Amino acid sequence: WVTGYSGGGISTVTGSLTTPLKVDVSETGEGVTFAAWVYPMATSGYHNPVSGTSYHAWSITQSSFGSSSGWGFGDGSKSIRTATIATIDYNQWQHIAMVFDPVSSEGKLYKNGQFIAEIAPLYFKSTLESIVLGKGFGGIIDEVRVYARALDYNEVAALVPHNQPPVVNAGSNITLASTASTAALHGNVVDDGLTASV
């Protein structure tokens, strides 16, 4: 155990942890959602903070290969699907969630509670899949959640506590004498931790 995002986390720099938890990855199942706070340190290759045990397992995957790097997922076949717009922030905490939905046969990728990409198709198996933490992942993992169903956008967004608007305290109220008047505001802003977009 090492210092995690919240309390203790699991360092998987030197190994992985196979859990007794099993999920249904069949076409008739209700889907699966993997979510975790991750702190990636390895800067090249494929790394799976959360995945199934088999070689062709569904997974959250860090794909670090130069300009084609990004967060992605194992789709149940031999393929790793990478969304290069889901950038990897090395040596920083970030929340990654992957929703596997058998109804639409799509995988949905989220970073820090924000929807990033939808990729299809998914590939299914008729067996239960055990969950592994840190398969090939050089970094720290914390607050892992595995759901035996496909969460929707609002449910995934709710997993990230700072996924709220910034809190602004501009100090005491000031009344302006006219629209030409100016006032100095003294206060603070609490960042929501999300990347600003204009």
N, C-alpha and C positions, 0 to 999 in steps of 0.2 A: 504494500500500500504506500501511496505517496500523496502529496497534497493535490486535491482534485479541484474541479470547478466549484463544488460545494462540499466541504469536508474532505473525506478521503477519496482518492481515485485509484484506478488500476494502471500500473505502468506495464506496457506490453512490449517494451523495447527488447526484452530477451525471451519472450515466449507468449503463449496464448492460454486462454482458459475455456475449456469445454464445459458448458452448463448442463444440468439435467433437464432443462426446459426443451420441449419439442413443439413445433408448430406445423400446421397443416398447409402444405404448399401445393395442394391439388387444385384442379380446375373447378371442383365443386365446393371448395372451402370458402370461407368468408374473407379470405385475404390475410395479410400480415402487415404490420407496421413496425419498423425498427426506428428507434430514435435514441440519440446519445449526444452528450457534450464530449467533444474530442479535441485533443491538443496534438496535432501532427508534427513530428520532428523529422521523420525520414523524408528526404527530398527527391527520391527517384524510385520508380517501380510501382507495382500494385500493392495496396495495403487495405485490409478489411477490418475496420473497427468492430463491426457486428456482421455476422454471416452465419449461414448454415455450415454443416460439417463437410458436405460433399464438395468435390472439385467444381461442380456446376451449380453451386448453391446461389440462392438469392442472397444479396449482400449490399451493405453500404460500402462503397469502394473509393479509396483515394487513389487516383490515377495520376502519377507524377512523371510525365514524359515531355519536358520542355514546353513548347507552345501548345501542345495538345493536352496539357494538364488540367485537371478539374475533379470535382466530386462526381461520382456516378454510382452505378450499381451493377451487380451481377444479375443477369436476367433469367437465370435458370438453365441457360444453355452454356456453350463455351465462350459466350461473348461478354465483355465488359462494356457497358454503355456509359460514355463519359459526356457530361454537359460542361463544356469548357467555360461557359458563362458562370458556373458555380465554382468560383476561384477557391483555391486552397490557401488559407492564411496560416503559413507555417509558424510554429512556436506561439500560437495564439489559440484561445478557446473559441470554439464555434459550435453551434448546435446543428446537427445534420439529422434529417428524418427521411426515410424512404418508405413509401406506401406501395404495396403490391396488391393490385385490385384485380381479382380474377373475373369479375363481371365485365369490365371494360378491356381486360387483358393489357392493362397499362401499368407502368411504374411511374410514380410521381415523386420528384425530388424536391426537398425543402432545405433551405439554409437559413438559420437564425429565425425560423418561423415564417419565412417568406417562400412562396411557391417559386421554383426556379424552372423546372422543365418536366415535360410529360413525354415518356418514351414508350413505344410499343413495337412488337408484341412481347408479352412475357411467355415463358415456357414453364410447364407444370410437371409435377411428379405425383405418383400415386401413394407415396409414403410420407411419413412424418419426418421432419428434419430437425436435428438437434442444433442448438444455438451455440456459436463459438464467439468469444470476445477476443479481439486482437489478433486474428489470423494474419500474420505477416505485417501487422501494424506497428510501426515504430513510433510510439507516443504514449499519451495518457488518455484513458477513457473514464467517464464519470456519468452518473445519472442515466444509466441505460434503461430504456423501456422497450418492451416487446409486447405488442398487442396482437391477439388472434383475430384481427379484423382490419379492414382498410379504414383508417381514420379519414375524416373529411378535412377540408382546409381549416375551418375554425378550430377543430380539435387539435390539429398540429400546431397552429399558431398559439394556442393556449399553453402548450408545453414549454414555451420560452417566456419566462417571467418578465423579461425586459422588453417584450414585444408590445409595448404601449407607447403612446405619444410622449414626447419629452415633457417634463414638468417644469414650468416656468414660474418663478417667483420674482416679480419685478419690484418688490419693496412696497412701501406705503403708497396709498392712493394719492394722486396729485391732480388737482383741478387746474386746467389751463384757462387763462383769462380770455384768450382769443385763439383763432386758428393760426395766427402768426407767432404765437408764443412757443417757446421750447422748454423742455423739462429734461432733467437728468434722472435716469432710473438706476437704482442700485439694488441688486439682487443676485440671483443665481439661476442657472439652468442645469437640470439633471438630464444627462444624455440618455436616450433610449437604447444606445448601443448599435443602432442600425445604420447602414450606409445611407447618406443623404442622396436624394435624386431630385433633379429640378425639371 
